[in-house]
C-alpha cells in the first residue's frame, strides 16, 4: 500500500511530468521508476553513497554526484526539476538560482517541503534540526509556503498538494 506522500507523487508525476527531468537530491533513486517513465531522467545528489546505491539499484539510470549550488548543466535544459522528499529544506538559496538557471522557460519546479503548520513539524522547527549529508552538517530550513514564494520570486505558483496541514506537501511552480 502506498503512503499518502507516494499517492500524491504518483498523481503529480502522472499529471505534470514530461520531457527532460532533473531529479534534484535523488538519493538512492526512490523516484526513478516513476520519473523515468515520463521522459529523459537525470538524477543528482551530493551524497556519493546514495548515488552508488542508485546506480546499483537502477543500472540503466543516469545518476551523478553534484552540488546543487553549482549544477554542471547548460542553461534552460530541463522541462522539469523535481525535488522530492523535502530536499528543498536542505539546500542553500543559491541552489534555487541554479534550479531557475537550468529550467527551461515554462518549465516546472516541483518539490515537497516540511510543513511548519503541521503540529508534528512545529517542534523540529522551533528547536532546529541538523542532518548529516555527505559528511556535512546541514541545518534544515523550515519554511512556510509564503516564505518559499518569497525565496523564489521569479517562479509563478501553480498549485499545492497535501492540504494546509499536510506533513510533507508538494508545490508546483512555473518558470
Phi and psi in degrees as a GROMACS rama.xvg file:
@    title "Ramachandran Plot"
@    xaxis  label "Phi"
@    yaxis  label "Psi"
@TYPE xy
-80.1735  144.849  UNK-2
-74.6607  169  UNK-3
-62.9049  -37.0947  UNK-4
-67.5346  -37.284  UNK-5
-66.0363  -37.6974  UNK-6
-62.64  -42.6177  UNK-7
-64.6176  -42.9352  UNK-8
-59.8356  -44.4938  UNK-9
-60.2304  -43.9681  UNK-10
-63.6011  -48.6112  UNK-11
-63.8388  -47.6389  UNK-12
-61.6357  -42.6116  UNK-13
-62.5782  -36.0893  UNK-14
-87.9574  -36.4731  UNK-15
-114.993  -23.866  UNK-16
-88.9959  124.092  UNK-17
-156.035  155.844  UNK-18
88.2917  -144.695  UNK-19
-88.2614  122.552  UNK-20
-119.167  130.581  UNK-21
-109.055  120.069  UNK-22
-94.9511  98.4259  UNK-23
-85.0578  117.775  UNK-24
76.2417  48.0927  UNK-25
-69.0697  -13.8808  UNK-26
59.4416  -130.882  UNK-27
-90.5149  15.0588  UNK-28
87.5249  25.1022  UNK-29
-52.1123  -39.3329  UNK-30
-94.4718  -2.2929  UNK-31
-53.0759  -47.6395  UNK-32
-58.2644  -34.7009  UNK-33
-80.3931  -49.2662  UNK-34
-68.8666  -37.9827  UNK-35
-66.979  -21.0587  UNK-36
-75.2066  -14.4957  UNK-37
-101.639  -5.45775  UNK-38
165.741  -161.788  UNK-39
-81.4153  105.712  UNK-40
-93.7835  136.974  UNK-41
-137.07  129.003  UNK-42
-115.875  134.191  UNK-43
-129.349  148.039  UNK-44
-153.809  152.377  UNK-45
-77.5073  -17.2634  UNK-46
-96.5304  113.653  UNK-47
-59.6548  -38.5101  UNK-48
-60.8778  -43.6359  UNK-49
-62.9437  -44.871  UNK-50
-64.408  -40.6945  UNK-51
-59.7441  -45.1408  UNK-52
-63.9853  -42.0345  UNK-53
-59.7549  -42.2327  UNK-54
-66.8215  -33.5645  UNK-55
-71.0612  -45.8732  UNK-56
-69.1594  -33.7887  UNK-57
-135.138  72.3376  UNK-58
-61.171  -21.1809  UNK-59
-80.8609  -10.6888  UNK-60
-84.2683  167.11  UNK-61
-108.197  110.508  UNK-62
-133.471  134.211  UNK-63
-142.105  150.324  UNK-64
-75.2928  130.885  UNK-65
-154.267  146.422  UNK-66
-91.5012  125.33  UNK-67
-66.3457  -13.8322  UNK-68
-76.574  -19.1949  UNK-69
-149.362  80.2582  UNK-70
-74.3884  135.829  UNK-71
-91.2097  60.1834  UNK-72
-131.918  154.098  UNK-73
-67.8002  166.421  UNK-74
-67.0537  145.356  UNK-75
48.7166  55.8118  UNK-76
-106.852  -21.1231  UNK-77
-108.101  141.163  UNK-78
-82.4053  -31.0475  UNK-79
-135.046  132.236  UNK-80
-114.533  115.949  UNK-81
-108.543  129.099  UNK-82
-131.736  83.3399  UNK-83
-86.0787  174.305  UNK-84
54.2398  38.4469  UNK-85
64.9683  21.5734  UNK-86
-60.4201  -28.8513  UNK-87
-56.9044  -28.9898  UNK-88
-77.2012  -9.5057  UNK-89
-103.156  -12.6748  UNK-90
-96.7191  157.995  UNK-91
-79.3412  160.52  UNK-92
-59.527  -31.7086  UNK-93
-58.1105  -34.0383  UNK-94
-63.4434  -32.5436  UNK-95
-66.1567  -34.5623  UNK-96
-66.1826  -36.6679  UNK-97
-67.0349  -39.6329  UNK-98
-58.2307  -47.3967  UNK-99
-59.9256  -42.3517  UNK-100
-63.5979  -43.7307  UNK-101
-85.4074  -11.0402  UNK-102
-87.3226  134.011  UNK-103
-65.927  153.353  UNK-104
-58.7649  129.401  UNK-105
88.9136  -7.3023  UNK-106
-71.9239  165.628  UNK-107
-112.053  137.594  UNK-108
-107.99  113.165  UNK-109
-117.396  126.604  UNK-110
-152.356  156.256  UNK-111
-107.797  161.682  UNK-112
-151.171  162.276  UNK-113
-74.849  120.187  UNK-114
-85.4896  109.996  UNK-115
-70.9279  -11.0084  UNK-116
-80.56  -11.7798  UNK-117
-82.2177  126.882  UNK-118
-55.8562  -29.1499  UNK-119
-71.0493  -23.7908  UNK-120
-95.4114  -21.5135  UNK-121
-57.8818  -41.913  UNK-122
-59.6514  -47.3444  UNK-123
-60.1449  -40.3029  UNK-124
-62.4685  -43.7106  UNK-125
-71.2782  -35.0903  UNK-126
-92.2303  -11.0201  UNK-127
84.5615  151.9  UNK-128
-144.24  118.881  UNK-129
-112.911  135.081  UNK-130
-123.556  162.217  UNK-131
-106.657  125.865  UNK-132
-136.103  121.903  UNK-133
53.2355  41.4768  UNK-134
76.9995  4.1703  UNK-135
-111.562  143.089  UNK-136
-82.1292  130.046  UNK-137
-125.432  126.968  UNK-138
-85.0598  121.147  UNK-139
-69.3302  132.135  UNK-140
-97.0595  103.17  UNK-141
-82.3479  125.032  UNK-142
-134.962  143.458  UNK-143
-79.8972  161.765  UNK-144
-57.6853  -36.6518  UNK-145
-61.6529  -37.733  UNK-146
-69.8625  -41.398  UNK-147
-60.0957  -42.8498  UNK-148
-60.0158  -38.2836  UNK-149
-70.1561  -32.8834  UNK-150
-71.8018  -23.5812  UNK-151
-127.651  63.5032  UNK-152
-66.1105  -20.1311  UNK-153
-77.2043  -12.4952  UNK-154
-95.187  153.173  UNK-155
-108.754  123.086  UNK-156
-65.4285  132.42  UNK-157
-108.022  -56.5783  UNK-158
-162.089  152.294  UNK-159
-118.56  135.758  UNK-160
-112.944  141.405  UNK-161
115.21  1.47747  UNK-162
73.9986  171.558  UNK-163
-61.9584  -41.2867  UNK-164
-108.715  12.5503  UNK-165
-55.5859  140.948  UNK-166
-63.8136  -45.7941  UNK-167
-132.867  72.6457  UNK-168
-70.0374  157.406  UNK-169
-106.94  146.093  UNK-170
-127.226  151.246  UNK-171
-125.093  126.688  UNK-172
-125.303  147.685  UNK-173
-111.654  139.294  UNK-174
